[in-house]
Amino acid sequence: MSRICQITGKAVMSGNNVSHSKRRTKRKFYPNLQTKKFYIPEEDKFITLKISAKGIRIINKKGVAATIKEAKAKGFYK
């Protein structure tokens, strides 16, 4: 499960580097992933998540427990 956000499901995308002469070579776009520890008071434990910057913003808005519940329903968090 490397380079996949556990909350939003963002993963590596592929595309092209385009030079001034319009020659194209393959490249990858990586998500902005961070490894963060969160405390879940309902379960009285810490969990470590690999999440994107957008995922951190979602957790700040909705809370850890609600966000993980949604991610499990969508199949991103196991």
Beta strands, then each sheet from edge to edge (+ up, - down):
strand 1: 13-18
strand 2: 24-29
strand 3: 33-40
strand 4: 45-52
sheet 1: 1+ 2-
sheet 2: 3+ 4-
end
